[in-house]
């Protein structure tokens, strides 16, 4: 599960959430206090720096594109019967 730990009024966290929505991800949001930094947790992995988060989001986007292209719902014509699925 992807979890975004964020402060209430945090532009960085807003941008991350926007990317999650663009990627159509399932994620959880946990509000944190001002002493904590905005970060993402995915299983055991914790991402805090902007560079780490951006790299992770880019890799995730590429992986989702690949998965979605392979599992796309497609229709075909059966060559034996000529029936459309």
C-alpha positions as CSV (number, residue, x, y, z in Angstrom):
1,X,0.0,0.0,0.0
2,X,1.3,3.4,-0.9
3,X,0.9,5.9,1.9
4,X,1.5,9.7,1.7
5,X,2.4,11.3,5.0
6,X,1.6,15.0,4.6
7,X,0.9,18.3,6.4
8,X,-2.3,20.1,5.9
9,X,-1.1,23.0,3.8
10,X,1.8,21.6,1.9
11,X,2.3,22.5,-1.8
12,X,4.8,19.6,-2.2
13,X,2.3,17.1,-0.9
14,X,-0.4,18.6,-3.1
15,X,1.7,18.0,-6.1
16,X,2.4,14.4,-5.1
17,X,-1.3,13.8,-4.6
18,X,-2.0,15.3,-8.0
19,X,0.5,12.9,-9.6
20,X,-1.1,10.0,-7.8
21,X,-4.5,11.0,-9.2
22,X,-3.1,11.3,-12.7
23,X,-1.6,7.8,-12.4
24,X,-5.0,6.5,-11.1
25,X,-3.3,5.0,-8.0
26,X,-4.8,3.7,-4.9
27,X,-3.2,5.3,-1.9
28,X,-3.8,6.3,1.7
29,X,-3.1,9.8,3.3
30,X,-2.0,10.3,6.8
31,X,-1.9,13.8,8.3
32,X,1.3,14.6,10.1
33,X,2.4,17.4,12.4
34,X,4.6,20.3,11.5
35,X,7.7,18.7,12.9
36,X,7.6,15.8,10.4
37,X,8.5,15.9,6.8
38,X,6.2,15.0,3.9
39,X,7.1,11.5,2.7
40,X,5.9,8.4,0.9
41,X,6.0,4.9,2.3
42,X,5.5,1.9,0.1
43,X,5.9,-1.3,2.2
44,X,9.4,-1.0,3.8
45,X,10.5,1.7,1.4
46,X,10.4,5.4,2.7
47,X,10.9,8.2,0.2
48,X,11.6,11.7,1.6
49,X,13.8,13.9,-0.7
50,X,12.2,15.5,-3.7
51,X,14.7,13.7,-5.9
52,X,13.9,10.3,-4.5
53,X,10.1,11.0,-4.8
54,X,10.4,12.3,-8.4
55,X,12.5,9.3,-9.5
56,X,10.2,6.9,-7.8
57,X,7.1,8.5,-9.4
58,X,8.8,8.4,-12.9
59,X,9.7,4.7,-12.5
60,X,6.2,4.0,-11.2
61,X,4.6,5.8,-14.2
62,X,6.8,3.8,-16.7
63,X,5.9,0.5,-15.0
64,X,2.1,1.3,-15.0
65,X,2.3,2.2,-18.7
66,X,3.9,-1.1,-19.4
67,X,1.5,-3.1,-17.3
68,X,-1.6,-1.3,-18.7
69,X,-0.5,-1.8,-22.3
70,X,-0.1,-5.5,-21.7
71,X,-3.4,-5.9,-19.8
72,X,-5.5,-3.6,-22.0
73,X,-8.9,-4.9,-22.8
74,X,-8.9,-5.6,-26.5
75,X,-11.3,-7.1,-28.9
76,X,-10.3,-9.4,-31.7
77,X,-11.8,-11.5,-34.5
78,X,-11.6,-15.2,-34.1
79,X,-9.8,-16.4,-37.3
80,X,-11.6,-19.7,-37.3
81,X,-15.2,-18.6,-36.7
82,X,-15.0,-15.0,-37.7
83,X,-16.8,-14.0,-34.5
84,X,-16.0,-10.8,-32.8
85,X,-15.3,-11.1,-29.1
